[in-house]
Amino acid sequence: MYLFVRFTGIVILIFGLLLMLVGFGGTVYGLIEQNTMLQLINTFFLAQSGVVLQDARLYIALLGLFLFVAGMVASALGQLMLVFIDIAVNAQETNVLLRALRDNSRADGRL
């Protein structure tokens, strides 16, 4: 069980890092190549609506910010899973060590 939780935490952490990278890279590309992105948005996403977008910088920046923040949240949740599994493993080992110390002290006649 610990292995699956650790693996899931690592996968979520990597997915979050990729989301952050896509958000940042997409925003930089969208702001540098604003005319290309504007044509892409008008051609594919707004073709049936009849609306023509004149400036897409705000929408590109907001989308990039959303993806970056979503990636940060996903990475934080993955890291939190890893912390919880480390605490669980270390708590189990600590209990075993403390019980062994307690049993040895009782065998020696000390309490």
trRosetta pair geometry for C-beta under 8 A, 3 or more apart (Angstrom, degrees):
i j d omega theta_ij theta_ji phi_ij phi_ji
1 4 6.0 -57 -153 35 34 108
1 5 6.5 29 153 -14 67 107
2 5 5.9 -58 -148 40 33 108
2 6 6.1 32 155 -19 68 109
2 85 5.7 127 -154 -160 83 109
2 88 6.9 -161 -108 96 107 123
2 89 6.1 86 -144 -73 147 105
3 6 5.8 -57 -146 39 28 110
3 7 6.2 28 155 -18 65 108
4 7 5.6 -52 -143 38 31 111
4 8 6.2 32 156 -19 64 107
5 8 5.7 -53 -145 38 30 112
5 9 6.3 34 153 -21 63 106
5 81 6.1 -151 174 178 87 105
5 84 7.6 -88 161 91 134 105
5 85 4.9 167 108 -85 119 127
6 9 5.7 -54 -149 35 30 114
6 10 6.5 29 153 -18 64 105
6 81 7.8 172 -104 134 31 99
6 82 6.6 71 -133 -114 69 73
6 85 5.1 -161 -73 124 81 166
7 10 5.8 -55 -149 36 32 110
7 11 6.4 30 153 -18 65 106
8 11 5.7 -54 -145 37 32 111
8 12 6.2 30 156 -16 66 107
8 78 8.0 -147 130 -126 61 81
8 81 6.4 -92 97 161 93 158
9 12 5.9 -55 -144 39 29 108
9 13 6.2 33 155 -22 64 108
9 78 4.9 126 -170 -166 60 67
9 79 7.3 121 -176 -74 106 14
9 80 7.9 -145 -132 70 112 48
9 81 3.4 -158 -96 95 108 116
9 82 4.3 160 148 -53 148 76
9 85 6.6 -131 -12 3 150 132
10 13 5.5 -53 -146 36 30 115
10 14 6.4 28 156 -16 65 105
10 78 6.9 121 -83 -175 9 117
10 82 7.2 86 -61 -78 66 117
11 14 5.9 -56 -148 38 30 108
11 15 6.2 32 153 -20 65 108
11 78 7.4 -150 72 -124 44 124
12 15 5.5 -53 -144 38 32 114
12 16 6.3 35 155 -21 64 105
12 74 5.8 -140 178 177 85 86
12 75 7.6 171 134 -99 77 30
12 77 5.9 -77 151 96 140 96
12 78 3.4 -175 94 -84 95 103
12 81 6.6 84 46 18 138 141
13 16 5.8 -55 -151 35 28 112
13 17 6.6 28 152 -17 62 104
13 74 7.8 174 -100 133 24 79
13 75 5.4 65 -142 -138 59 66
13 78 3.2 -162 -56 123 69 144
13 79 6.0 97 -102 -53 113 67
13 82 7.1 11 -48 -25 138 129
14 17 5.6 -52 -149 36 34 112
14 18 6.4 34 152 -18 65 104
14 78 7.6 -173 5 -159 51 168
15 18 5.7 -55 -150 37 32 111
15 19 6.4 35 151 -21 65 104
15 71 8.0 -148 128 -130 59 76
15 74 5.7 -86 99 153 95 140
15 78 7.5 153 43 -57 89 142
16 19 5.5 -50 -147 34 34 113
16 20 6.5 35 153 -19 65 102
16 70 7.9 -146 -131 128 76 59
16 71 4.7 125 -173 -170 61 61
16 72 6.8 124 -178 -77 113 8
16 73 7.2 -149 -128 72 120 44
16 74 3.2 -172 -88 94 99 95
16 75 3.1 -164 115 -49 143 71
16 76 7.4 -176 -157 5 164 53
16 77 7.5 158 -63 42 142 86
16 78 5.8 -147 3 6 130 128
17 20 5.7 -51 -150 35 33 112
17 21 6.4 34 151 -19 64 106
17 71 6.7 116 -84 -178 9 113
17 75 5.8 91 -52 -92 66 123
18 21 5.5 -53 -147 37 34 113
18 22 6.2 34 154 -18 67 104
18 71 7.2 -151 73 -127 42 120
19 22 5.7 -53 -144 38 31 110
19 23 6.2 33 155 -20 64 107
19 67 5.6 -147 178 179 84 81
19 68 7.5 167 132 -104 81 24
19 70 5.5 -95 161 98 143 93
19 71 3.0 -173 92 -85 98 98
19 74 6.0 82 26 35 145 140
20 23 5.7 -55 -147 37 29 113
20 24 6.3 21 159 -12 65 109
20 67 7.6 165 -100 133 26 80
20 68 5.3 62 -135 -139 65 64
20 71 3.4 -162 -48 115 69 147
20 72 6.2 88 -87 -53 116 67
20 75 6.9 -10 -26 -24 128 136
21 24 6.1 -58 -143 42 28 104
21 25 5.7 18 163 -9 66 116
21 71 7.5 171 8 -144 55 163
22 25 6.0 -58 -132 47 24 105
22 26 5.6 26 166 -21 63 115
22 67 5.7 -93 96 163 94 140
22 71 7.5 159 42 -64 88 138
23 26 6.1 -55 -137 38 19 109
23 27 6.4 18 160 -18 57 109
23 63 7.8 -157 -135 130 79 62
23 64 4.8 120 -177 -165 71 59
23 65 7.1 138 -177 -58 121 7
23 66 7.2 -156 -125 74 122 48
23 67 3.1 -176 -87 95 101 101
23 68 3.5 -159 114 -52 147 69
23 69 7.8 174 -151 8 168 52
23 70 7.5 154 -62 44 139 91
23 71 5.9 -140 2 -1 129 129
24 27 6.0 -59 -151 35 27 109
24 28 6.5 22 156 -15 64 107
24 64 6.7 101 -89 -173 23 110
24 68 5.8 84 -52 -93 76 116
25 28 5.8 -55 -146 38 32 108
25 29 6.1 27 158 -14 67 109
26 29 5.8 -56 -142 42 29 108
26 30 5.8 29 158 -20 65 112
26 60 7.5 -148 140 -167 87 89
26 63 7.1 -78 120 112 130 106
26 64 5.4 -168 86 -98 93 95
26 67 6.8 41 43 49 136 157
27 30 5.7 -56 -140 40 27 111
27 31 6.2 20 162 -14 63 108
27 60 6.1 136 -128 148 61 89
27 61 6.0 73 -143 -114 111 49
27 63 7.5 177 -82 80 85 78
27 64 2.8 55 -65 -121 112 168
27 65 7.4 80 -85 -38 144 59
27 68 7.7 -26 -14 -36 136 122
28 31 6.1 -60 -146 39 26 104
28 32 6.3 19 158 -13 64 110
28 64 8.0 129 -14 -133 54 153
29 32 5.9 -61 -143 41 29 105
29 33 5.8 -16 172 26 69 111
29 37 7.8 128 123 -60 81 124
30 33 6.7 -67 -123 63 21 78
30 34 6.8 62 161 -96 57 59
30 37 4.7 61 -140 -73 79 165
30 56 7.3 -102 -180 119 109 110
30 57 7.7 150 135 -121 98 51
30 60 3.6 -169 140 -162 142 138
30 61 7.8 -154 94 -52 127 51
30 63 7.8 85 -20 64 173 118
30 64 6.9 -151 33 -47 134 124
31 34 6.1 5 -153 -67 30 97
31 57 6.2 66 -115 -134 80 92
31 60 6.3 177 -59 108 69 138
31 61 7.1 56 -70 -70 114 88
33 36 4.2 -23 163 36 107 121
33 37 5.9 113 106 -21 84 93
34 37 5.8 -60 -147 42 32 108
34 38 6.0 36 155 -24 67 108
34 56 6.5 169 -164 61 83 94
34 57 6.0 -16 -127 -74 127 89
34 60 7.5 -129 -118 4 79 157
35 38 5.5 -51 -143 35 30 115
35 39 6.4 30 157 -16 63 105
36 39 5.9 -56 -150 37 29 109
36 40 6.3 30 151 -19 64 108
37 40 5.4 -53 -145 38 34 115
37 41 6.2 34 157 -19 67 105
37 56 5.5 -145 115 94 104 145
37 60 6.0 41 144 -85 157 134
38 41 5.9 -53 -145 36 28 109
38 42 6.3 22 158 -12 63 110
38 53 6.3 -145 -151 99 83 104
38 54 7.9 -6 -153 171 130 17
38 55 7.4 -45 -106 -125 127 22
38 56 4.6 -170 -91 0 76 125
39 42 5.9 -58 -142 42 29 107
39 43 5.9 24 161 -18 66 115
40 43 6.0 -60 -138 40 24 107
40 44 6.0 -16 177 16 63 115
40 45 7.8 47 134 -1 67 102
41 44 7.1 -72 -129 51 17 83
41 45 5.0 -38 -158 39 59 122
41 46 6.2 36 148 0 74 109
41 53 5.6 -31 110 45 125 146
41 56 5.5 148 18 -107 155 145
41 59 7.5 96 -124 92 159 145
42 45 7.6 -22 -55 53 10 80
42 46 5.3 -46 -130 58 43 115
42 47 7.4 93 154 -70 49 65
42 52 5.8 31 -132 -141 120 68
42 53 5.6 -143 -74 37 90 90
43 47 6.0 16 176 -70 32 110
44 47 6.4 -20 -126 -19 9 116
46 49 5.0 -66 -158 41 69 116
46 51 5.2 -88 -166 73 123 87
46 52 7.0 151 122 -98 137 32
46 53 6.1 150 -3 -16 163 103
53 56 5.6 62 140 -73 132 90
53 59 7.6 -44 -156 8 145 148
55 58 7.0 60 120 4 99 95
56 59 5.2 -61 -163 49 69 111
56 60 5.5 71 138 -28 89 104
57 60 5.8 -57 -143 38 29 110
57 61 6.2 27 159 -17 65 108
58 61 5.9 -57 -147 38 28 109
58 62 6.2 25 156 -17 65 108
59 62 5.7 -53 -142 39 31 109
59 63 6.2 32 157 -18 65 107
60 63 5.9 -56 -146 38 28 110
60 64 6.3 28 155 -17 63 109
61 64 5.8 -56 -146 40 29 111
61 65 6.2 31 154 -20 64 107
62 65 5.6 -52 -145 37 31 112
62 66 6.3 33 155 -20 64 105
63 66 5.7 -53 -147 35 30 112
63 67 6.4 27 155 -15 64 106
64 67 5.8 -55 -145 39 31 108
64 68 6.1 31 156 -20 65 108
65 68 5.7 -55 -145 37 29 112
65 69 6.2 25 159 -14 66 108
66 69 6.0 -57 -144 40 27 106
66 70 6.2 28 156 -18 64 109
67 70 5.7 -55 -143 39 30 112
67 71 6.3 33 155 -20 63 106
68 71 5.7 -56 -152 36 29 113
68 72 6.5 31 150 -20 64 103
69 72 5.5 -49 -148 33 36 114
69 73 6.5 36 153 -19 65 102
70 73 5.7 -51 -148 36 33 111
70 74 6.3 32 153 -17 65 106
71 74 5.7 -54 -143 39 32 110
71 75 6.1 31 157 -18 66 107
72 75 5.8 -55 -145 39 29 110
72 76 6.2 30 155 -20 64 107
73 76 5.7 -55 -147 36 29 111
73 77 6.4 28 154 -18 64 105
74 77 5.8 -55 -148 37 31 110
74 78 6.4 32 153 -18 64 106
75 78 5.6 -53 -147 38 33 112
75 79 6.3 32 154 -17 66 106
76 79 5.7 -54 -146 39 32 110
76 80 6.2 37 152 -23 64 106
77 80 5.4 -50 -145 35 33 115
77 81 6.6 38 153 -22 63 100
78 81 5.7 -49 -152 31 33 112
78 82 6.7 31 150 -16 63 103
79 82 5.6 -53 -151 37 36 112
79 83 6.4 38 150 -21 67 103
80 83 5.6 -50 -146 35 34 112
80 84 6.4 35 154 -19 65 104
81 84 5.8 -53 -147 36 31 111
81 85 6.4 26 156 -15 65 107
82 85 5.9 -56 -146 38 31 107
82 86 6.3 31 155 -19 64 106
83 86 5.7 -56 -149 37 31 111
83 87 6.3 31 153 -19 65 105
84 87 5.7 -54 -148 36 31 111
84 88 6.3 31 154 -20 65 106
85 88 5.5 -50 -145 36 34 113
85 89 6.3 32 156 -17 66 104
86 89 5.9 -54 -144 39 31 107
86 90 6.0 22 160 -11 66 112
87 90 6.0 -61 -140 45 27 105
87 91 5.9 30 159 -24 65 109
88 91 5.8 -52 -141 34 26 111
88 92 6.6 26 157 -18 60 105
89 92 5.9 -57 -154 34 30 110
89 93 6.5 23 152 -12 65 108
90 93 5.6 -55 -145 41 36 109
90 94 6.0 39 154 -23 68 106
91 94 5.6 -52 -143 37 30 113
91 95 6.4 34 155 -21 63 103
92 95 5.9 -52 -150 33 30 111
92 96 6.7 30 152 -18 62 104
93 96 5.7 -53 -150 35 35 112
93 97 6.4 32 153 -17 67 106
94 97 5.8 -55 -147 38 33 110
94 98 6.2 28 157 -16 67 109
95 98 5.9 -57 -141 40 29 108
95 99 6.2 28 160 -18 65 108
96 99 6.0 -58 -147 38 27 109
96 100 6.4 27 154 -20 63 108
97 100 5.7 -57 -149 36 30 111
97 101 6.4 29 154 -18 65 105
98 101 5.6 -51 -147 36 34 111
98 102 6.3 34 154 -19 65 107
99 102 5.6 -54 -144 38 33 112
99 103 6.2 32 156 -18 66 106
100 103 5.8 -54 -144 38 30 110
100 104 6.3 29 156 -18 64 107
101 104 5.8 -57 -147 38 30 110
101 105 6.3 27 156 -18 65 107
102 105 5.9 -55 -145 36 30 108
102 106 6.6 28 155 -17 63 105
103 106 5.9 -55 -149 36 32 110
103 107 6.5 32 153 -20 64 107
104 107 5.7 -54 -147 35 33 112
104 108 6.5 29 155 -16 65 107
105 108 5.8 -55 -148 38 34 110
105 110 4.7 -75 -172 85 86 97
105 111 6.6 80 138 -160 113 8
106 109 7.8 60 -178 -63 31 14
106 110 7.5 -100 -77 71 25 53
106 111 7.0 45 -94 -109 68 52
